[in-house]
Structure formats: structure tokens, C-alpha cells
Amino acid sequence: QVQLVESGGGSVQAGGSLRLSCAASGRTFSSYAMGWFRQAPGKQREFVAAIGRSGGDTIYAASVKGRFTIARDNAKSTVFLQLNSLKPEDTAVYYCAAGAWTSESPSFYLYWGQGTQVIVSS
């Protein structure tokens, strides 16, 4: 079992930045690839970014590439998502997830956090 707790969400104006954190506890953090997903009201959960076990490989959704950066600190069992140049369409609940490998599909992730809200106003 892995427990995931996100933090760092909030309300910002368009063009602003936020840094999300996801702290893991339980089984060895470095055994898992980590992903970030988001879900806006009335929409399906969508992939945002993912990072491999060692942090060497990352993938991003086209809509956030160049604006968001995923990173991890295995010593602190934490994964981060830096959100820059935020747009109103980035408004959503952001979830972190742990899985066997990096994937854009939520079905490959085994454990999920409870989410943190990001609101971007124009």
C-alpha cells in the first residue's frame, strides 16, 4: 500500500505559478513511477505529466508542455509539479498517482491521492 497526500493548490491569477507536492508513505517510493492528473468540473480526468522511478524520464500532456514541470525527490518520497504561466483552463482538482511505469492512462496507476484544488482566474 502507498498513501499519497497532495498539497500546494490554491487560487491564482492567469499567468501566475503554483507548486504542487505529493508526499508518499508506505512502500518504497522509488519503486513507483509517478503521475499527475487533473479533473475539471463536468469533465473526465485527464493526464498531465508523469515521471519514471529514477526521475530520468518524463512525459507531458501537450496542453501543459513547456509550462509545467514534474520532478521527484526519492530521498523525501515526494513528487512535485511546478505550474507556470497558468491559464483559466488549468482550473481543476489535481491528483497524484503511483504506478508501475510512466503512462498517460490512469488505468496503469495503482494508488491515488485525494487531490488538491487549483483555481486560475482571468
C-alpha positions in Angstrom: 0.0 0.0 0.0 1.1 3.5 -0.7 -0.6 6.6 0.7 -0.4 9.8 -1.3 -1.2 13.3 0.0 -1.2 16.3 -2.3 -0.7 19.9 -1.2 0.1 23.3 -2.7 -3.1 24.0 -4.5 -4.8 27.4 -4.4 -6.2 30.4 -6.3 -4.0 32.4 -8.6 -4.5 34.8 -11.4 -3.7 33.9 -15.0 0.0 34.0 -15.7 0.8 33.0 -12.1 2.5 30.0 -10.7 2.0 27.2 -8.2 4.0 24.3 -6.9 2.1 21.1 -6.1 3.6 18.5 -3.8 2.6 14.9 -3.3 4.1 13.1 -0.3 4.1 9.4 -0.2 4.2 6.9 2.6 4.1 3.2 2.8 6.0 1.0 0.4 9.2 2.2 -1.2 8.6 5.4 -3.1 11.4 4.8 -5.6 9.7 1.6 -6.8 6.9 3.5 -8.5 6.5 5.8 -11.4 4.5 8.8 -10.5 1.9 10.7 -12.4 -0.2 13.8 -12.1 -3.7 14.0 -13.5 -6.4 16.6 -13.2 -10.2 16.8 -13.4 -12.3 19.9 -14.1 -16.0 20.1 -13.2 -18.0 18.1 -15.7 -15.0 16.7 -17.4 -13.1 13.4 -17.4 -9.9 13.0 -15.5 -7.0 13.8 -17.8 -3.3 13.1 -17.8 -0.9 16.0 -17.0 2.6 14.6 -16.5 4.5 11.5 -15.4 8.0 10.7 -14.2 9.9 7.4 -14.1 11.2 5.8 -10.9 14.6 7.4 -11.1 13.3 10.7 -12.5 15.2 10.3 -15.7 12.2 10.0 -18.0 9.3 12.4 -18.1 6.2 12.8 -20.3 3.7 15.7 -20.5 0.4 16.4 -22.0 0.6 18.7 -25.0 -1.6 21.2 -23.2 1.0 21.7 -20.4 4.3 21.0 -22.1 6.6 24.0 -21.7 4.6 25.4 -18.8 4.5 22.6 -16.2 7.5 20.6 -14.8 7.4 17.3 -12.9 10.2 16.3 -10.6 10.7 13.9 -7.8 12.9 13.6 -4.7 13.2 9.9 -3.8 15.0 10.7 -0.5 11.9 12.7 0.6 9.4 10.4 -1.0 7.8 13.4 -2.7 6.8 14.3 -6.3 6.4 17.8 -7.4 4.5 19.6 -10.2 5.6 23.1 -11.0 2.8 25.0 -12.7 3.9 28.2 -14.6 2.1 30.5 -16.9 -1.2 29.3 -15.6 -4.4 29.7 -17.6 -8.1 29.6 -16.6 -8.4 26.3 -18.4 -5.9 24.8 -16.0 -8.5 25.1 -13.2 -9.1 21.6 -11.9 -8.5 19.2 -9.0 -5.0 17.8 -9.4 -4.3 14.3 -8.3 -1.0 12.4 -8.0 -0.8 8.7 -8.6 1.7 5.9 -8.2 2.1 3.1 -10.8 4.4 0.5 -12.2 5.6 2.7 -15.2 5.0 6.0 -16.7 1.8 6.2 -18.7 -0.8 8.6 -19.8 -3.5 6.2 -18.9 -5.0 6.4 -15.4 -5.7 2.7 -15.5 -2.0 1.9 -15.1 -1.8 3.7 -11.7 -2.4 1.7 -8.6 -2.6 4.4 -5.9 -4.2 7.8 -5.9 -4.2 10.8 -3.6 -7.3 12.8 -2.6 -6.5 15.8 -4.8 -5.7 19.4 -4.4 -7.8 22.2 -6.0 -6.2 24.7 -8.4 -8.3 27.7 -9.5 -7.0 30.2 -12.1 -8.9 33.4 -12.6 -8.7 35.6 -15.6 
